[in-house]
Amino acid sequence: MKVAVSGAMGRLGSVIANGISRANDMQLSGAYAPGYKGKNVAGIGAEDAIENINAEILVECAHPAVVMENLKKWHARGMRVVVGTSGFTEERINELKSFWKKDDPGCLIVPNFSIGAALMMRFAEMASPHFDSAEIIERHEVMKPDAPSGTALATAMRMGKYRDYEVQEDKTEVVKGARGGLVSGVRVHSLRMKGLLSDQEVAFSNAGETFSVHHSSASYESFVNGALLAIRYVNTIRGVETGLDAALDFQNGNS
């Protein structure tokens, strides 16, 4: 498979580009990185013009501010796309679906490429209907451009499908925002701290018991295996899908 990476000079994009270059069933065929023309990643020169990218599949890792415009351009070229950019709320997913139709080549939105994180989200969704209280605490590096993280947003949306809730103002807050933000009725607390990469805990409780699911990534290398899995899976689908769950099931069925 000929695969290109957008945002290829970033911390996530460069690690995924190197992972693609090592995969036996893939060829890194392009690196889109405006402003970095002349630089190299995994032996491929960076391009700042989309028309110079030649690929069957594109892994999008660009900044949230530009990702939607990029996706419109990849869609126009008929590419299959794996989206690793964070910040895909329900509204943003619906915006994507407004031009990326059900019969178009596959577009897979992956909130977190870590396989451990994908399983954490699945387990949190499974637990959600069985506990009265549920909150998310996510911790990321201080320079992360969005809050909550894409992983926290996706987790809360999946949990919210199984929870009865009404969005009400919290009268107990002495300082506004102290109780976190609400996503699909689940409170999300975003910590931005030096020295961290990606860490999320989903905490549940009932009367007399607590339960939590916790995942932590210490290196960008933790995202490579999931990215490769997503690339293989997106080649089999049409339209927009979200998450690595189906890709994990696809791998298990083909292993």
C-alpha positions in Angstrom: 0.0 0.0 0.0 1.3 3.5 -0.9 0.7 5.6 2.2 1.4 9.3 2.9 1.4 11.3 6.1 0.1 14.8 6.6 1.7 16.7 9.4 4.7 14.4 8.8 7.2 16.6 10.6 5.2 16.7 13.8 5.9 14.5 16.8 3.1 12.1 16.0 3.3 12.3 12.2 7.1 11.6 12.1 6.8 8.6 14.4 4.0 7.1 12.2 5.9 7.9 9.0 8.9 5.9 10.4 6.5 3.1 11.4 5.0 3.0 7.9 8.5 2.9 6.3 9.3 -0.3 8.4 6.1 -2.1 7.6 6.4 -5.0 5.1 3.0 -4.3 3.4 3.4 -0.5 3.1 5.4 2.0 1.2 5.8 5.5 2.6 5.1 7.5 -0.6 4.7 11.1 0.6 5.1 13.5 3.5 2.9 16.6 3.5 4.3 19.3 5.8 3.8 22.9 4.7 6.8 25.1 5.7 9.2 22.1 5.8 10.0 21.6 2.1 13.5 20.3 1.8 13.4 18.5 5.2 13.2 14.7 5.3 11.3 12.1 7.4 12.0 8.4 7.1 14.0 9.1 3.9 11.1 11.0 2.2 11.3 14.7 1.4 8.6 16.9 2.8 6.2 18.5 0.4 4.2 21.7 0.9 1.7 21.2 -2.0 -1.1 18.6 -1.7 -1.0 18.0 -5.5 2.5 16.5 -5.1 1.3 13.8 -2.7 0.9 10.4 -4.4 -0.8 7.8 -2.2 -3.7 5.4 -1.9 -4.1 6.1 1.8 -3.4 9.3 3.8 -2.7 9.5 7.5 -3.8 12.9 8.7 -2.0 14.3 11.7 -2.2 18.0 11.1 -3.2 20.7 13.6 -7.0 20.8 14.5 -7.2 24.3 13.0 -6.4 23.1 9.5 -7.5 19.5 9.5 -11.0 20.0 8.0 -9.7 21.9 5.0 -7.1 19.2 4.4 -9.8 16.5 4.6 -11.9 18.3 1.9 -8.8 18.2 -0.4 -8.0 14.5 0.3 -11.6 13.7 -0.3 -11.6 15.5 -3.6 -8.7 13.4 -4.7 -10.5 10.1 -3.8 -8.1 9.0 -1.1 -8.8 6.8 1.8 -7.9 8.6 5.0 -7.0 7.8 8.6 -7.5 10.8 10.9 -5.2 11.0 13.9 -5.9 14.7 14.6 -7.5 15.3 18.0 -10.6 17.3 18.8 -13.4 15.5 16.8 -16.5 16.4 18.7 -20.0 15.1 17.5 -20.4 18.5 15.7 -17.1 18.1 13.8 -17.8 14.5 12.9 -21.2 15.6 11.5 -19.4 18.4 9.5 -17.1 15.7 8.0 -20.1 13.5 7.1 -21.7 16.4 5.3 -19.2 16.0 2.5 -17.7 12.5 3.1 -20.6 10.3 2.1 -21.4 6.7 3.0 -20.3 5.3 -0.4 -17.1 7.3 -0.5 -13.7 5.6 0.1 -13.1 5.0 3.8 -12.3 7.7 6.3 -11.5 6.4 9.8 -11.3 8.8 12.7 -9.0 7.5 15.4 -9.1 9.5 18.7 -6.0 7.7 20.0 -3.8 5.3 18.0 -2.7 3.4 21.1 -4.2 -0.1 21.2 -4.3 0.1 25.0 -6.3 3.4 24.8 -8.7 1.8 22.4 -9.4 -1.0 24.8 -9.7 1.5 27.7 -12.5 3.3 25.8 -14.2 0.0 25.0 -14.1 -1.1 28.7 -15.4 2.3 29.8 -18.3 2.0 27.5 -19.1 -1.5 28.8 -19.0 -0.3 32.4 -21.0 2.9 31.9 -24.5 1.5 32.2 -23.7 -0.3 35.5 -22.5 2.7 37.6 -24.3 5.7 39.0 -21.3 8.0 38.9 -18.7 8.4 36.1 -16.1 11.0 35.5 -13.0 11.2 33.2 -9.6 12.6 34.3 -7.2 13.1 31.4 -3.6 14.4 31.7 -1.6 15.6 28.7 1.5 17.6 28.0 1.3 21.3 28.6 1.6 22.2 24.9 -1.4 20.1 23.7 -3.5 22.4 21.5 -7.0 21.2 22.6 -8.9 20.4 25.8 -10.5 18.0 26.4 -8.4 15.5 24.4 -9.9 13.7 21.5 -9.6 10.5 23.6 -11.7 12.0 26.4 -14.3 13.3 24.0 -14.7 10.0 22.3 -14.8 8.1 25.6 -17.5 10.4 27.0 -19.6 10.2 23.9 -19.5 6.4 24.0 -20.3 6.3 27.7 -23.1 8.9 27.3 -25.1 6.6 25.1 -25.9 4.4 28.1 -26.5 7.1 30.7 -29.6 9.1 31.6 -28.6 12.7 32.2 -29.8 16.3 32.2 -27.3 19.1 31.8 -27.8 21.3 34.8 -25.7 24.1 36.3 -23.6 22.9 39.2 -24.6 25.2 42.1 -21.8 23.9 44.3 -18.9 25.5 42.2 -17.2 28.2 44.2 -14.9 28.7 41.2 -16.5 28.2 37.8 -15.2 25.1 36.0 -14.0 23.4 39.1 -16.3 20.4 38.5 -15.0 20.0 34.9 -16.7 20.2 31.6 -19.7 18.2 30.5 -19.5 15.9 27.5 -22.6 13.7 26.8 -23.4 14.1 30.5 -20.0 12.9 31.7 -17.8 15.3 33.6 -14.3 15.6 32.0 -11.3 17.1 33.8 -8.3 18.2 31.7 -4.9 18.5 33.2 -2.0 20.0 31.2 1.3 19.4 32.8 5.0 19.3 31.9 6.6 15.9 31.5 3.4 14.0 30.5 2.4 12.5 27.2 -1.0 10.9 27.3 -2.8 9.6 30.4 -6.5 9.0 31.1 -8.5 7.5 33.9 -12.2 6.8 33.8 -13.6 6.6 37.4 -16.9 4.9 38.2 -18.7 4.4 41.5 -21.9 3.0 43.1 -22.9 3.0 46.7 -20.2 1.0 48.4 -17.8 0.5 45.5 -15.5 2.2 43.1 -14.0 1.0 39.8 -11.6 2.7 37.3 -10.0 2.1 34.0 -6.6 3.7 33.5 -4.3 3.9 30.5 -1.0 5.8 30.1 1.3 6.3 27.1 4.9 7.1 27.9 6.2 7.3 24.3 4.9 8.3 20.8 6.0 4.8 19.8 2.9 3.5 21.6 0.8 4.9 18.7 2.6 3.1 15.9 0.9 -0.4 16.0 -2.5 1.1 16.2 -1.8 3.5 13.3 -0.6 0.6 11.1 -3.7 -1.4 12.1 -6.0 1.6 11.1 -4.2 1.9 7.7 -4.9 -1.8 7.0 -8.5 -1.5 8.1 -9.5 1.7 6.3 -8.7 -0.1 3.0 -11.7 -2.3 3.7 -14.4 0.3 4.5 -16.5 3.0 2.9 -17.7 6.2 4.4 -16.8 7.6 7.9 -16.1 5.4 10.9 -14.8 6.3 14.3 -12.4 4.4 16.6 -10.1 1.4 16.5 -12.7 -1.1 17.8 -13.7 -2.5 14.4 -10.1 -2.5 13.3 -9.2 -4.6 16.3 -12.0 -7.1 15.5 -10.9 -7.1 11.9 -7.3 -8.0 12.9 -8.5 -10.8 15.2 -10.6 -12.2 12.4 -7.6 -12.1 10.0 -4.9 -13.4 12.4 
